[in-house]
Structures are given as structure tokens and as C-alpha cells.
């Protein structure tokens, strides 16, 4: 009932968008666009502000998440990247890793509820996709953890340290399969829409000589390889194994990675993978310092999208936003991958000026302008900064709802059209025979348009179904409240955002 009330209120507000149908608005708010946000939990960056296990703390943590997700919905975002594993600890009930101290206050202690389950359900209640954000290898940034699982990993020799950073050693096959197991546990246990890694791989600047703790392992496994190439290959293997697991278990769960913002220089990876080098002055530090090789993942077709952290303004002297976004878009397109730029809102914390906000809006425009295939998007870092730009985005660039871009895979076909659609007492309902069989991730796009328009008048001239200005919302259930006095259409969306033919209700 609460969901229907929420949908009713949104339906009322939708009338202000429905009329007039401005071509300018259409251009500013495209039908298909990734509009994501990073929701960081490590160190309580975005959430939670307090940790513990009491009912009072639990209630406060849930309320804070609800506020964040309400804001995401009101801004017409499409997706939330929720950090479920930051330090080889988790924000859900796991049989493989300890509970995160950032939610319960003590590593390995349950907070008494399941944050991932809560976020998935609350995202879907608002029509938002939920991506599980996983740090693949990071174990510690200086803290010596000592839960039961931590002690076991130490006993097995799984940890690799340089400076203050410790990771689960990517060179160990058991470690790589453990990470695959964690990802399998998430995607099979929770109805997440996607899985995303960030940019923590090897410890920064770990040496490539006998002083390195993994030197002996390299000599044992692959002495014929360059030390650095062996490390990059270990990262490649992990990503490829996760990709294969997803294709086997949950092929409609999308998989992406968010590397550092500069890659593909002439002296690093561009020649190796057949890509024109990145022309900015800034260096590809990630290739040699953390053994991250994004062009390799694109070339090997082991990810569905790339979301590089282009955290510099358009005027930056050595890493200007525009040329970087264009290069990444071209690289993704070359290898058949989607490019969704990660851009930071953090400068607004210190310099919240009209010009700084205009700069960030220019970056959204740049992402759209440089897309070669129309499969573009922006992922905002991070959730705590959303209020700083909410008004500008929700009234302009994100003024209308959006669907995420289609992920086209050769074996996927468009889903079946919903059936038995009917509207009574302000509630639109329909049926989906395959929903009850658990066949893939399924959600629905709901459209509303004036009754006097014929069906062919509301269709997109480019062949992408119904025009974007009539998109009312995305829902995960087979019903929703709708504004009175209009005609409606419903389509099924697969997990890869392929859209069915519509069913109309007048």
C-alpha cells in the first residue's frame, strides 16, 4: 500500500512534466542513460553515520538509507552502486566473510539486519537498479583485523602487504576463487541488477624486485613472464572468472569496473591491445603501480561496462575531462562495451558556486556528446554530495525518467509483452507469466500519454519504442498507481534493459 501511495504522489507530479511535451526537454533528458550514484560505506563515507547493533542505531541507519534513496528517486537517477564489501568484509549475511565493522561497530559481529537486502528492496520499490559494489582485493588500509576469517586467511598466507595497504594476494588461485565465490554468493542470494568493482588491486607501488613479498610466488608460477605482466594477468584471471561465473549463474546481472581515469598510454597498454593511445599529458600510473589494465578487460570482453574515474574538470592542464571522456567512449565502443563515466561531485563541498555546478553539468553533456553508439551515462561520486546538484539535475539534464542502456548479447531476445493489463481506480495492473518462474531479472516501464494520441504518434522515430517524454516510471511489481484521465502503456524490461513491445490501456 505504501508503494502505491508513493506511486500516486509521483503520478500527480508527473502531470507537470507531461505538459507541454518540449523537444528541448526531450533532448536534455534522453530515454536511455545510466544515471548512477556511488553509495560508499567504508569508513561511513556516505553511510552509515553511526555504527552499532542496538535497535535505535538500526532504525537510524535504515532511515538514513531511506533518505538517500528517496533523493535518488526524486533526481530521476536510474541506479545505485551500493558498497557491500570494502575491506574483505560484507554488508550482508555471508558464509564466507565477516560482517563489516562499519555497520555493526565490530568486525565479524552482525548488526541484526541485512543492509544489502534492505537496499535492494528499497531501490526496487522506487524503480532504481541496485548494483553490488565490491572491492575485489583490499583487506586493510593499516588496521590489523583479527576475526575468525581473518586469522584463517593469515594462516593460509593469503595476505600481501606493501606500506600500509594489505590485499588478498591476487597471485594465489584460492584467493581468486574466493573472490568469485563472494560474487556468486551476492548475485545468487540477492536480486541485484549488477555487480561493480572499483580500482583497488595490488598495493600502490609494490616493488618489482626480490624485496616484494610475492616475488617467490612469481618465480614459482611464471618466471618466463615479466613480473608486472604476471601481476596484471592475475587481475585479468580474476575478472574473467567472475565474468564466467555470472554468465553461468546470472547472465542478466551486468558486470562493470571503475578504474582510474587515465589509461592506455603509448608506453603502457595502448599498443598491446590495438587502441589509439590516450592523448592527455597525465600518466597511466595504474598500469605499473596497482597493475590495473582496463584496455585488457575491454579487449578480452570480460566486462559489460567501464566507468573510469574522470575526477578532473574540463579545464585541467594534464587530465582534461573532455578528451578523456571522448577517448574512453571510443575505447569502449571499439571493444563492444558500454562507457559510463564516473565523475566526482566532491569539489562542491569546498567550492559550491554556480560556475562549479555548471562545470559538472558540462561533464554530463560531454558524456552524451561523445557517445558513439548512444549507450552513455554518468555515475556520480558520491551519495553525500547529491543535494549539492540535485536541483540543477532534476530540473534540467535529468528532468524526465530514463531507462538504462540496452546491453545487447547475441543469445538474448526481447522479453514477452505483459498481458491482461487493466486500469481500475487509479491503479494499473498487468500479468507476466514468466515472472513467477524466476526466469531472469524482470521489471517494467510504464508510460502515460493523452488519450487523443494514436499509438503511432507516441512512438520514437528512431525505433526505440515509445518516446521518452511519456515514460512515467520503472517498477519491479506488476502494478502501479497512475494519474487519471490518460492512456497508458506497459513494457517488460529484461535484466539487460531490452524492452518488449507495449501493451496499451485506454
Helices and strands as residue ranges (DSSP letters): H 2-18, H 23-28, E 34-39, G 42-44, H 55-74, E 79-85, E 89-90, E 98-99, H 101-104, H 115-125, E 129-134, E 138-140, H 148-156, E 159-162, E 165-168, H 173-189, E 194-197, H 215-222, H 227-249, E 254-257, H 270-273, H 285-289, H 294-300, E 305-306, H 321-334, E 338-339, E 341-344, H 347-350, H 354-369, E 377-381, G 383-385, H 386-392, I 393-397, E 419-424, E 427-431, G 435-437, E 442-449, G 455-458, G 468-470, E 471-475, E 479-481, E 487-494, E 503-505
